[in-house]
Amino acid sequence: MKRRVLLFTFCFLTGQLFGQQLTRIAVVDLPKVYQSFFRESQAVRRWEEQSAKVQADIDRMNKEILELRAKLEEAKNEEDGALVQRLEREIQQKTDALKEFYLNETAKLEDQRSKLSQSDAFLGEVYQELRLLAESEGYVMVINLKDNNSIVWHSQTIDITDKLIYNLSNKPRR
């Protein structure tokens, strides 16, 4: 009788252990995939050129303001009140223009970058490869690490970003 109870208990516990399925979840950093994989695309090159142009304009405007500040210091040393007032107004106007330019242009660049990473071609290829990778490795869910503010910590063992980049990089181009 004891043997039957032990055998039943053993079979029950074994069935419970093997019957439970572990849920596997992975995370992926899609912006990192985007930067690594689509860096060579024509649209990204145009965005990078536009970004460099905006930065050059910002640098030029900063240089103009610095030159005006140097002239302002000279005018103050020479006690030329009229010139000091004119230069202060000009510096303020150029500083305001720089701030507005910076805010507008960086917002445009960020919008363009976001649209690039959300393009149908990009997402289609990434999601297809992501699905294949997740299914082959037994993941039931993959979470975009950068879009999920509620993830405060994750183990690097569930981050499949580098595997995804590797797979996309070694995939034949159409």
C-alpha positions in Angstrom: 0.0 0.0 0.0 2.8 2.4 0.9 4.5 1.6 -2.4 1.3 2.5 -4.3 1.0 5.8 -2.5 4.6 6.6 -3.1 4.4 5.7 -6.7 1.2 7.7 -7.1 2.8 10.7 -5.4 5.9 10.4 -7.5 3.9 10.2 -10.7 1.7 13.1 -9.7 4.7 15.3 -8.8 6.6 14.3 -11.9 3.5 15.1 -14.0 3.2 18.5 -12.3 6.8 19.4 -12.9 6.8 18.4 -16.5 3.3 19.7 -17.2 4.1 23.2 -16.3 5.4 25.3 -19.1 7.8 28.2 -18.4 6.8 31.5 -19.9 9.8 33.0 -21.6 10.0 36.8 -22.2 12.6 38.7 -24.1 13.4 42.4 -24.5 14.8 44.2 -27.5 16.1 47.7 -28.0 14.6 48.7 -31.3 16.3 52.1 -31.6 19.7 50.2 -31.2 18.6 47.8 -34.0 17.6 50.8 -36.2 20.9 52.6 -35.7 23.0 49.4 -36.3 21.1 48.1 -39.2 19.8 51.0 -41.2 22.8 53.3 -40.9 23.6 52.7 -44.6 20.2 53.5 -46.0 19.7 56.5 -48.2 17.0 58.0 -46.0 19.2 57.8 -43.0 22.1 59.4 -44.8 19.9 62.3 -45.8 18.8 62.6 -42.2 22.4 62.6 -41.0 23.3 65.2 -43.6 20.4 67.4 -42.5 21.5 66.9 -38.9 25.0 68.0 -39.7 23.7 71.0 -41.6 21.6 72.1 -38.6 24.6 71.6 -36.3 26.8 73.7 -38.6 24.2 76.5 -38.6 24.0 76.3 -34.8 27.8 76.5 -34.6 27.8 79.5 -37.0 25.2 81.3 -34.9 27.1 80.6 -31.7 30.2 82.0 -33.2 28.5 85.2 -34.3 27.1 85.6 -30.8 30.6 85.1 -29.3 32.1 87.7 -31.7 29.4 90.2 -30.7 30.1 89.6 -27.0 33.8 90.3 -27.7 32.8 93.5 -29.4 30.5 94.3 -26.5 33.4 94.0 -24.0 35.5 96.3 -26.1 32.7 98.8 -26.3 32.3 98.6 -22.5 36.0 99.2 -22.0 35.8 102.2 -24.3 32.7 103.4 -22.5 30.7 103.7 -25.7 27.2 103.6 -24.3 25.3 103.8 -27.6 27.4 100.9 -29.1 27.0 98.9 -25.9 23.2 99.2 -26.1 23.1 98.3 -29.8 25.3 95.3 -29.3 23.3 94.1 -26.3 20.1 94.3 -28.3 21.8 92.5 -31.2 23.1 89.8 -28.9 19.7 89.3 -27.4 18.0 89.0 -30.8 20.6 86.5 -32.1 20.4 84.5 -28.9 16.6 84.4 -29.1 16.8 83.4 -32.8 19.3 80.7 -32.0 17.0 79.2 -29.3 14.0 79.2 -31.6 16.1 77.7 -34.5 17.4 75.0 -32.2 14.0 74.1 -30.8 12.4 74.0 -34.3 15.1 72.2 -36.1 15.7 69.6 -33.4 12.0 68.9 -33.3 12.0 68.4 -37.0 15.0 66.1 -36.9 13.5 64.0 -34.1 10.2 63.7 -36.0 12.1 62.6 -39.2 14.2 60.1 -37.1 11.0 58.7 -35.6 9.4 58.3 -39.0 12.4 56.6 -40.3 12.4 54.0 -37.6 8.6 53.5 -38.0 8.7 53.0 -41.7 6.8 50.0 -43.0 9.8 48.5 -44.7 11.9 48.8 -41.5 9.2 47.4 -39.2 8.2 44.7 -41.5 11.6 43.3 -41.9 12.5 43.7 -38.2 9.2 42.2 -37.0 9.5 39.2 -39.3 13.1 38.5 -38.1 12.0 39.1 -34.5 9.1 36.7 -34.8 11.4 34.0 -36.3 14.0 34.6 -33.6 11.5 34.5 -30.8 9.8 31.4 -32.0 13.0 29.5 -32.6 14.2 30.4 -29.0 10.9 29.7 -27.3 10.0 33.2 -26.3 6.2 33.9 -26.0 6.6 37.7 -25.7 9.1 40.3 -26.8 9.0 43.8 -25.3 10.5 46.9 -26.9 12.8 48.0 -24.1 12.8 51.7 -25.0 9.0 52.1 -25.4 8.2 50.5 -22.1 8.8 52.8 -19.2 7.6 50.3 -16.6 10.6 48.0 -17.0 13.0 49.2 -14.3 15.4 46.2 -14.6 16.0 43.2 -16.7 18.6 40.5 -17.0 20.9 40.7 -20.0 20.1 37.1 -20.6 16.7 38.0 -22.0 17.9 40.9 -24.2 17.9 39.6 -27.8 18.9 42.9 -29.4 22.4 41.8 -30.5 21.0 38.5 -31.9 18.4 40.4 -33.9 21.0 42.8 -35.3 23.3 39.8 -36.1 20.4 38.0 -37.9 19.4 41.1 -39.8 23.0 41.9 -40.8 23.6 38.4 -42.2 20.3 38.2 -44.0 20.5 38.5 -47.8 19.3 41.9 -49.1 16.5 42.0 -51.6 
